[in-house]
């Protein structure tokens, strides 16, 4: 299971359109725009959250399938405390520090293709790196990271 912060419309729709454009050129599975608050293997369906604002710092790329192309989120106190609270509540520990991000594209692309995808993002939505939105709910998802098709992923 994972805990995700889901942007509300019209931001959610804006991100979904951007992500669809990227998938049409670069491939990859379809998924709900989200900021992963906690990535977990086991937890209950209980979750609680005080609304907070999320701001995008930049369009970035990573080295893994699930961090192929993403919006790097400003690690504000509220963003970091929400992850810390959920991690403590659900007994989650990670070997790496929390990096808040909103994935735009999952895939195994070359660095050159990732750079092209970043340019596509900037041409499709030139103010995406200035985006801010309120998070007022969390969602609990069953997420099997071995399933790169995402067909087994579901909202609990």
C-alpha positions in Angstrom: 0.0 0.0 0.0 0.9 3.6 -0.5 -0.5 6.9 0.8 -1.0 9.5 -2.0 -1.9 13.2 -1.9 -4.3 13.7 -4.9 -4.6 17.2 -6.4 -8.2 18.4 -7.0 -9.7 19.7 -10.2 -8.8 21.8 -12.2 -5.2 21.0 -11.3 -5.8 17.2 -11.5 -7.3 17.6 -15.0 -4.4 19.8 -16.1 -1.8 17.2 -14.9 -3.8 14.3 -16.5 -3.7 16.1 -19.9 0.0 16.8 -19.6 0.6 13.1 -18.6 -1.5 11.8 -21.5 0.5 13.9 -24.0 3.8 12.5 -22.6 2.4 8.9 -22.7 1.3 9.3 -26.3 4.9 10.1 -27.4 7.0 8.2 -24.8 4.7 5.3 -23.8 4.3 4.1 -20.2 1.2 3.2 -18.2 -1.6 5.5 -17.1 -1.8 6.5 -13.5 -3.5 9.1 -11.2 -1.5 12.3 -10.6 -0.3 12.1 -7.0 2.4 13.1 -4.6 3.5 10.0 -2.8 3.3 10.8 0.9 4.4 7.3 2.1 5.3 4.2 0.2 4.3 1.2 2.3 3.8 -2.5 2.1 1.2 -3.0 4.8 -1.2 -0.6 6.6 -4.8 0.0 7.5 -7.4 2.1 5.6 -7.4 4.8 8.3 -5.9 8.1 7.3 -6.2 11.7 8.5 -4.9 15.0 7.1 -5.0 18.7 7.6 -5.1 20.6 4.3 -1.8 22.0 3.1 -0.4 23.7 0.0 2.0 22.0 -2.3 4.3 23.9 -4.6 6.3 22.7 -7.6 10.0 23.5 -7.7 11.0 22.1 -11.1 10.4 19.4 -13.7 13.0 16.7 -13.0 14.1 13.2 -14.0 15.2 10.3 -12.0 17.0 7.0 -12.4 14.2 4.5 -11.8 11.0 3.4 -13.7 8.8 5.1 -11.1 10.8 8.3 -11.0 11.3 8.6 -14.8 9.8 12.2 -15.1 8.3 14.1 -12.2 7.6 17.5 -10.7 9.9 18.1 -7.8 7.8 19.3 -4.9 9.0 22.1 -2.5 9.8 20.2 0.8 7.9 22.7 3.0 7.3 22.0 6.7 3.7 20.8 6.0 4.8 18.5 3.2 7.5 16.9 5.2 5.5 16.7 8.4 2.7 14.9 6.6 5.0 12.2 5.3 6.7 11.9 8.7 3.4 11.7 10.5 2.1 8.9 8.2 5.4 7.1 8.3 5.4 7.0 12.1 1.7 6.1 12.2 2.1 3.2 9.9 5.5 2.1 11.2 7.2 2.8 7.9 11.0 3.4 7.7 13.0 4.1 4.6 16.7 3.8 3.8 16.5 7.0 1.7 15.3 10.5 2.7 11.8 11.5 1.6 11.8 13.4 -1.7 8.3 14.8 -2.4 7.5 14.6 -6.1 4.5 14.2 -8.5 5.3 11.7 -11.2 4.4 12.7 -14.7 5.7 9.6 -16.6 6.7 6.1 -15.6 9.1 4.3 -17.9 12.6 3.1 -18.7 13.8 5.9 -20.9 17.3 6.9 -21.8 18.7 10.2 -20.3 18.4 11.8 -23.8 14.7 10.8 -24.0 14.1 12.1 -20.5 15.6 15.4 -21.4 13.3 15.5 -24.5 10.4 14.7 -22.3 11.3 17.6 -20.0 11.4 20.0 -23.0 7.9 18.6 -24.0 6.5 19.4 -20.6 7.8 22.9 -20.7 6.4 23.5 -24.2 3.0 21.9 -23.3 2.7 23.8 -20.0 5.2 26.6 -19.6 4.1 27.5 -16.1 4.0 24.0 -14.6 7.1 24.7 -12.6 5.2 27.5 -10.8 2.2 25.4 -10.0 0.8 25.3 -6.4 -2.3 23.4 -5.2 -4.0 22.5 -2.0 -4.0 18.9 -0.7 -7.0 18.2 1.5 -7.3 14.4 1.3 -5.1 11.4 1.1 -5.8 8.2 -0.8 -4.8 4.6 0.1 -3.6 2.6 -2.9 -2.6 -1.1 -3.2 0.7 -0.7 -5.2 2.7 -3.7 -6.3 6.0 -2.3 -7.6 6.7 -5.5 -9.5 3.6 -4.7 -11.6 5.0 -2.2 -14.1 1.7 -2.3 -16.1 0.0 -0.9 -13.0 -3.1 -3.1 -13.8 -3.0 -4.6 -10.3 -2.8 -1.1 -8.6 -6.1 -0.1 -7.1 -7.6 2.6 -4.8 -8.6 1.0 -1.5 
